[in-house]
Amino acid sequence: MSVRPSGRAPDEMRPVRFTRRFTRHAEGSVLVEFGDTRVLCTASVEDTVPAFLRGKGQGWVTAEYGMLPRSTHTRTPREAAKGKQSGRTQEIQRLIGRSLRAVVDLAALGERTITIDCDVLQADGGTRTAAITGGYIALAAARAPPVQQGVIPPR
């Protein structure tokens, strides 16, 4: 059986670790580690929705994704410095947002938006899956206090 450069066998999973409440200010946060891949995910709750949802009594979940300039072997300039996101970044953001909206009862959120921010600190494969998984953990953590306070139902 062949062995990967990391020494891991082809059928061996990467070590997985989640460090919840990684940041202090976000309603939900987690550092996701899949092997040497590290993604920081935060969830922020706002009492507003996009214009197309105003007055409809429904919430929204959206996502932003980015890679730090030196998260890979060679430095890549920040997309903000170029003034435009790449198509790859836009598609990953859409993938994360769609994945998380599919598991949230948007009507139960009321007119609130939860923004998931996923920042790749170190990339070694699997950044999309790490971002979606971390986004879900951060989202669940952000929902917990409003559910406990009875602001939104526990669905």
C-alpha positions in Angstrom: 0.0 0.0 0.0 1.4 3.4 -0.9 1.9 6.1 1.7 1.2 9.8 1.3 4.0 12.4 1.8 2.6 13.1 5.3 3.0 9.4 6.2 -0.7 8.8 6.3 -2.1 5.7 4.5 -4.5 6.2 1.6 -7.4 4.8 3.7 -6.4 6.7 6.8 -8.4 9.8 7.9 -6.7 13.0 8.7 -6.7 14.0 12.4 -9.8 16.1 13.0 -10.1 18.7 15.8 -12.6 21.4 16.6 -11.9 24.3 19.0 -15.2 25.9 19.8 -15.5 29.5 21.1 -12.1 30.3 19.4 -12.9 34.0 19.2 -14.4 36.2 21.8 -16.8 38.6 20.0 -18.6 36.4 17.4 -21.9 34.8 18.5 -20.4 31.5 17.3 -16.9 30.5 16.4 -14.7 27.5 15.8 -11.2 26.6 14.6 -11.5 23.6 12.4 -8.4 21.4 11.9 -8.5 18.7 9.3 -4.9 17.4 9.3 -2.7 20.4 8.5 -5.7 22.4 7.1 -6.9 25.1 9.5 -10.1 27.2 8.9 -11.5 29.7 11.3 -15.3 30.0 11.1 -17.4 32.6 12.9 -21.2 33.3 12.9 -22.6 36.8 13.4 -26.3 37.5 14.0 -27.9 40.7 12.8 -31.5 41.8 13.2 -31.9 42.6 9.5 -32.4 40.8 6.3 -31.5 41.5 2.6 -33.9 43.8 0.9 -35.6 41.0 -1.0 -36.7 39.4 2.3 -37.9 42.6 4.2 -41.4 42.2 5.5 -41.6 38.5 4.8 -40.9 37.3 8.3 -38.1 35.1 7.3 -34.4 35.0 8.0 -31.3 34.4 5.9 -28.0 32.6 6.1 -25.1 33.8 4.0 -21.4 33.1 3.9 -18.0 34.7 3.1 -14.9 32.7 2.4 -11.3 33.8 2.0 -7.8 32.5 2.2 -5.0 34.3 4.0 -2.2 35.4 1.7 0.2 32.8 3.0 -2.2 30.0 3.7 -0.5 28.0 0.8 3.1 27.4 -0.2 3.3 30.6 -2.1 1.9 34.0 -1.1 -1.3 35.0 -3.0 -2.4 38.7 -2.7 -5.6 39.4 -0.8 -8.5 39.6 -3.2 -9.6 42.8 -1.4 -6.3 44.4 -2.6 -7.3 43.6 -6.2 -10.8 45.0 -5.6 -12.5 41.8 -7.0 -13.2 38.3 -5.8 -12.2 35.4 -8.0 -14.9 33.2 -9.5 -13.6 30.4 -7.3 -14.1 32.4 -4.1 -17.6 33.4 -5.1 -18.6 29.8 -5.9 -17.2 28.5 -2.6 -19.1 31.2 -0.7 -22.3 30.2 -2.5 -21.6 26.5 -1.8 -21.2 27.2 2.0 -24.3 29.5 2.1 -26.5 27.0 0.2 -25.3 24.1 2.3 -26.1 25.9 5.6 -29.5 27.4 4.4 -30.5 23.8 3.6 -30.4 22.8 7.2 -31.9 26.0 8.8 -35.6 26.8 9.2 -35.3 30.3 7.8 -38.9 31.1 8.9 -38.0 30.3 12.5 -35.1 32.8 12.4 -37.5 35.7 12.0 -36.1 38.7 10.2 -32.5 38.0 11.1 -29.4 37.3 9.1 -26.6 35.0 10.2 -23.4 35.6 8.4 -20.8 32.8 8.4 -17.2 34.0 7.8 -14.7 31.2 6.9 -11.1 32.2 6.8 -8.5 29.6 5.7 -5.4 30.1 7.9 -3.5 27.1 6.4 -4.5 25.1 3.4 -3.5 21.4 2.9 -6.6 20.1 1.2 -10.3 19.9 2.1 -10.8 23.6 2.8 -14.4 23.6 1.4 -15.5 20.7 3.6 -13.7 22.2 6.6 -15.5 25.5 6.0 -18.9 23.9 5.6 -18.4 21.8 8.7 -17.0 24.7 10.8 -19.7 27.0 9.4 -22.4 24.6 10.8 -20.7 24.4 14.2 -20.5 28.2 14.4 -24.1 28.6 13.2 -25.3 26.1 15.8 -23.4 28.0 18.5 -24.8 31.4 17.4 -28.4 30.0 17.5 -28.1 28.5 21.0 -28.6 31.8 23.1 -31.6 33.0 21.1 -33.2 29.6 21.4 -32.5 29.4 25.1 -34.0 32.9 25.6 -37.1 32.0 23.6 -36.4 34.5 20.8 -36.4 31.8 18.1 -37.9 28.3 18.3 -35.6 25.3 18.8 -36.0 23.9 15.3 
